[in-house]
C-alpha cells in the first residue's frame, strides 16, 4: 500500500510538472496573438507609450474601421476569400479524380505521383518571370483568374498527391463489390471512395486553403491594385516614416479568423486525415 501511495504521488507530481510546462508553452505561443489583438483596439497614444501597457487602458475601434474604409481592407478580405475558396474547391474536385486514377489504375506508372509533386521542390521565384510573361500576354495580370491559375499550379499537384495516399488505403475489394452490383467508376468514387476518405479530404482542403490564403509572392508580383489579397495589403501599411501598428494588427487579426474557424470545425478531421496515410503496409 505504501509503495502504491508513493507511486501515485510520483505520478501526480509528474503530471503537475508536465501540465505546468504545457500551460507555460501555450502562454508563450499565444502571447503574440494576444499582443496583436490588444494593439488592434488600443488608441494610438497607448500603442507607442512607454512603459508598455499589457492591458489596454482605453479601447477604440478606430484602427479596425480605418483599415476597412481607408485602406481597402474589406476588398482585400473578399479577394482572399474568393481566390482561396475557388482554388480549394478546384483542388478537391480535380484532385479527387486524378488521385483516384493514380491509386486504382496506376496511371502513368509508379513514379508519376512523384513527378506530379516535383514542382513544389523548385523555389517559387523560379516561376515568377515565366508566369509574369505568360499572364501579361494572356491578359491575366491583376485578375482573380490569374492568381487562381498560379495557385492551382502548386496546390493541385499537392492535393492530388495527398489524396492519392488516402484513396490508396481504401481496400480495392469495395470497388470490386460495387462493380459486381453494376456501379460505374464515377459512382464508386462519389458513393464509396470520397465518403470513406472524408477526413483526408477535409485535411487536404484545409491545407490548400491555408496555402492560398497566406501566399504573398505571386499575389504581390502578379497584381497591380485591382486585386489585392490580405498578405499584400499588410506591407502597404508600413510607410517610410510611419508604421500603422493599429491597422496592421487589426487586419492581421481579421486574417487569422478564417484559420481559427477552420481549425475549430475540422480539428477532428485534421488529426484523423493527416495520420490516415502515414503507415505504409
C-alpha positions as CSV (number, residue, x, y, z in Angstrom):
1,X,0.0,0.0,0.0
2,X,2.8,2.4,0.9
3,X,4.6,1.6,-2.4
4,X,1.4,2.3,-4.4
5,X,0.9,5.5,-2.5
6,X,4.4,6.7,-3.3
7,X,3.9,5.7,-6.9
8,X,0.6,7.7,-7.1
9,X,2.3,10.8,-5.5
10,X,5.2,10.5,-8.0
11,X,2.8,10.3,-10.9
12,X,0.8,13.2,-9.5
13,X,4.0,15.3,-9.4
14,X,5.0,14.3,-12.9
15,X,1.5,15.2,-14.2
16,X,1.6,18.5,-12.4
17,X,5.0,19.4,-13.9
18,X,4.0,18.3,-17.4
19,X,0.7,20.3,-17.2
20,X,2.6,23.4,-15.9
21,X,5.1,23.2,-18.8
22,X,2.3,22.8,-21.3
23,X,0.5,25.8,-19.8
24,X,3.7,27.9,-20.0
25,X,4.3,26.8,-23.6
26,X,0.7,27.7,-24.5
27,X,1.0,31.1,-22.9
28,X,4.3,31.7,-24.7
29,X,2.9,30.9,-28.1
30,X,-0.3,32.7,-27.6
31,X,1.4,35.9,-26.3
32,X,2.0,37.3,-29.8
33,X,-1.6,36.7,-30.7
34,X,-2.8,38.5,-27.5
35,X,-0.4,41.4,-28.3
36,X,-1.9,41.7,-31.8
37,X,-5.4,41.8,-30.5
38,X,-4.7,44.3,-27.8
39,X,-2.8,46.6,-30.2
40,X,-5.7,46.5,-32.6
41,X,-8.0,48.0,-30.0
42,X,-5.6,50.4,-28.4
43,X,-5.6,54.2,-29.1
44,X,-2.6,55.4,-30.9
45,X,-1.1,57.1,-27.8
46,X,-1.2,53.8,-25.8
47,X,0.5,51.9,-28.7
48,X,3.6,54.0,-28.7
49,X,3.6,54.8,-24.9
50,X,6.4,53.9,-22.5
51,X,6.1,51.9,-20.4
52,X,4.2,49.4,-22.4
53,X,0.6,48.7,-21.5
54,X,-0.1,44.9,-21.4
55,X,-3.8,45.6,-20.8
56,X,-5.2,48.4,-23.0
57,X,-6.3,51.3,-20.7
58,X,-8.6,52.6,-23.4
59,X,-10.3,50.8,-26.2
60,X,-11.2,52.0,-29.6
61,X,-12.5,50.7,-33.0
62,X,-10.7,53.4,-35.0
63,X,-8.0,51.1,-36.4
64,X,-10.4,48.4,-37.4
65,X,-12.7,50.9,-39.1
66,X,-9.9,52.8,-40.7
67,X,-8.2,49.8,-42.3
68,X,-11.5,48.7,-43.8
69,X,-12.7,52.1,-45.0
70,X,-9.5,54.0,-45.9
71,X,-7.1,51.2,-46.9
72,X,-9.3,48.7,-48.7
73,X,-9.3,46.0,-46.0
74,X,-12.8,44.8,-47.0
75,X,-11.9,44.4,-50.6
76,X,-8.7,42.5,-49.7
77,X,-10.6,40.2,-47.4
78,X,-13.1,39.5,-50.2
79,X,-10.4,38.9,-52.8
80,X,-8.6,36.5,-50.4
81,X,-11.8,34.6,-49.7
82,X,-12.8,34.3,-53.4
83,X,-9.3,33.2,-54.5
84,X,-8.7,30.7,-51.7
85,X,-12.2,29.2,-51.8
86,X,-12.1,28.7,-55.6
87,X,-8.6,27.2,-55.5
88,X,-9.6,24.9,-52.7
89,X,-12.8,23.7,-54.5
90,X,-11.0,23.0,-57.8
91,X,-8.1,21.2,-56.0
92,X,-10.5,18.9,-54.2
93,X,-12.7,18.2,-57.2
94,X,-10.0,17.8,-59.8
95,X,-7.5,16.3,-57.4
96,X,-10.0,13.6,-56.3
97,X,-10.4,12.4,-59.9
98,X,-6.6,12.4,-60.5
99,X,-5.9,10.8,-57.2
100,X,-8.5,8.0,-57.8
101,X,-6.9,7.3,-61.2
102,X,-3.4,7.1,-59.7
103,X,-4.5,5.0,-56.8
104,X,-6.7,2.5,-58.6
105,X,-5.3,2.3,-62.2
106,X,-1.7,3.2,-61.6
107,X,-1.9,5.8,-64.3
108,X,1.5,6.8,-65.6
109,X,3.3,4.2,-63.7
110,X,4.5,4.1,-60.1
111,X,6.6,7.3,-60.4
112,X,4.0,9.7,-61.9
113,X,2.8,10.7,-58.4
114,X,6.3,11.8,-57.5
115,X,6.7,13.8,-60.7
116,X,3.4,15.5,-60.1
117,X,4.7,16.7,-56.7
118,X,8.1,17.7,-58.1
119,X,7.1,21.2,-59.0
120,X,6.9,22.0,-55.2
121,X,10.6,21.2,-54.9
122,X,11.6,24.3,-57.0
123,X,11.7,27.7,-55.4
124,X,8.6,29.8,-56.3
125,X,10.9,32.6,-57.5
126,X,11.9,30.4,-60.4
127,X,8.3,30.5,-61.7
128,X,7.6,34.2,-61.3
129,X,9.2,35.6,-64.5
130,X,7.6,32.9,-66.8
131,X,4.3,33.4,-65.1
132,X,4.5,37.2,-65.5
133,X,5.3,36.9,-69.2
134,X,2.6,34.4,-69.9
135,X,-0.1,36.2,-67.8
136,X,0.8,39.6,-69.5
137,X,0.3,38.1,-72.9
138,X,-2.9,36.4,-71.9
139,X,-4.3,39.5,-70.1
140,X,-4.3,37.8,-66.7
141,X,-2.3,40.3,-64.7
142,X,-4.2,41.8,-61.8
143,X,-7.1,39.4,-62.1
144,X,-8.7,36.8,-59.9
145,X,-8.3,34.3,-62.7
146,X,-4.6,34.8,-62.9
147,X,-4.0,34.3,-59.2
148,X,-6.3,31.2,-59.2
149,X,-4.4,29.7,-62.1
150,X,-1.0,30.5,-60.4
151,X,-2.1,28.9,-57.1
152,X,-3.5,25.9,-58.8
153,X,-0.1,25.2,-60.4
154,X,1.3,24.4,-56.9
155,X,-1.8,23.4,-54.9
156,X,-3.4,21.0,-57.3
157,X,-0.4,18.6,-57.5
158,X,-0.1,18.7,-53.7
159,X,-3.8,17.9,-53.3
160,X,-3.5,15.1,-55.8
161,X,-0.5,13.6,-54.1
162,X,-2.1,13.8,-50.6
163,X,-5.5,12.4,-51.8
164,X,-3.8,9.6,-53.6
165,X,-2.3,8.3,-50.3
166,X,-5.7,8.4,-48.7
167,X,-7.5,6.6,-51.6
168,X,-4.8,4.0,-51.8
169,X,-5.6,3.0,-48.2
170,X,-9.2,2.1,-49.1
171,X,-9.5,-1.6,-49.9
172,X,-10.0,-2.4,-53.6
173,X,-12.4,-5.1,-52.6
174,X,-15.0,-2.4,-52.1
175,X,-14.6,-1.2,-55.7
176,X,-14.9,-4.8,-56.9
177,X,-18.1,-5.4,-54.9
178,X,-19.7,-2.2,-56.2
179,X,-18.8,-3.1,-59.8
180,X,-20.4,-6.5,-59.4
181,X,-23.6,-4.6,-58.4
182,X,-23.3,-2.6,-61.6
183,X,-21.7,0.6,-60.2
184,X,-19.6,2.7,-62.6
185,X,-16.2,4.2,-61.6
186,X,-17.9,7.6,-61.1
187,X,-20.4,6.1,-58.8
188,X,-17.7,4.2,-56.9
189,X,-15.7,7.4,-56.5
190,X,-18.6,9.5,-55.2
191,X,-20.5,6.8,-53.3
192,X,-17.7,4.9,-51.7
193,X,-14.2,6.4,-52.0
194,X,-15.0,10.0,-51.2
195,X,-17.2,9.3,-48.1
196,X,-14.6,6.9,-46.7
197,X,-11.8,9.4,-47.3
198,X,-13.7,12.3,-45.8
199,X,-11.2,13.1,-43.1
200,X,-8.4,13.1,-45.6
201,X,-10.3,15.3,-48.0
202,X,-11.1,17.7,-45.2
203,X,-7.4,17.9,-44.1
204,X,-6.4,18.4,-47.7
205,X,-8.9,21.2,-48.2
206,X,-7.7,23.0,-45.1
207,X,-4.1,22.8,-46.2
208,X,-5.0,24.1,-49.7
209,X,-7.0,26.9,-48.3
210,X,-4.2,27.9,-45.9
211,X,-1.6,27.8,-48.7
212,X,-3.7,30.1,-50.9
213,X,-4.7,32.4,-48.1
214,X,-1.1,33.0,-46.9
215,X,0.6,33.2,-50.3
216,X,2.4,36.5,-50.8
217,X,5.0,36.3,-53.7
218,X,2.7,35.7,-56.6
219,X,-0.1,37.9,-55.2
220,X,2.4,40.7,-54.9
221,X,4.1,40.4,-58.4
222,X,1.1,39.4,-60.5
223,X,-1.3,42.2,-59.2
224,X,-1.4,45.9,-59.6
225,X,-4.1,47.0,-57.2
226,X,-7.3,45.8,-58.9
227,X,-6.8,42.5,-56.9
228,X,-5.1,42.8,-53.6
229,X,-5.1,39.9,-51.1
230,X,-4.5,40.5,-47.4
231,X,-0.8,39.4,-47.4
232,X,-0.2,42.1,-50.0
233,X,-2.2,44.7,-48.1
234,X,-0.3,44.3,-44.8
235,X,3.1,45.5,-46.1
236,X,1.4,48.6,-47.6
237,X,0.7,49.8,-44.1
238,X,4.4,50.1,-43.4
239,X,5.4,53.6,-44.6
240,X,8.8,55.2,-44.9
241,X,8.2,57.5,-41.9
242,X,5.4,55.8,-40.0
243,X,4.1,52.3,-39.3
244,X,0.4,51.9,-38.7
245,X,0.7,49.4,-35.9
246,X,-3.0,49.6,-35.1
247,X,-4.2,49.0,-38.6
248,X,-1.6,46.2,-39.2
249,X,-2.8,44.4,-36.0
250,X,-6.4,44.9,-37.0
251,X,-6.1,43.4,-40.5
252,X,-3.8,40.7,-39.2
253,X,-6.4,39.7,-36.5
254,X,-9.1,39.6,-39.2
255,X,-6.8,37.5,-41.4
256,X,-6.4,34.8,-38.7
257,X,-10.2,34.4,-38.1
258,X,-10.8,32.0,-41.1
259,X,-7.9,29.9,-40.0
260,X,-9.2,29.7,-36.5
261,X,-12.7,28.8,-37.7
262,X,-11.3,26.0,-39.9
263,X,-9.3,24.5,-37.1
264,X,-12.3,24.7,-34.7
265,X,-14.7,22.9,-37.1
266,X,-12.2,20.5,-38.7
267,X,-9.8,19.7,-35.9
268,X,-11.0,16.1,-35.6
269,X,-10.7,15.6,-39.4
270,X,-7.3,17.2,-39.4
271,X,-5.9,14.8,-36.9
272,X,-7.5,11.7,-38.5
273,X,-6.8,12.9,-42.0
274,X,-3.1,13.7,-41.6
275,X,-2.5,10.3,-40.0
276,X,-4.7,8.3,-42.3
277,X,-2.0,7.6,-44.9
278,X,1.0,7.7,-42.6
279,X,1.6,4.0,-42.3
280,X,2.7,2.1,-45.4
281,X,1.8,-1.6,-45.4
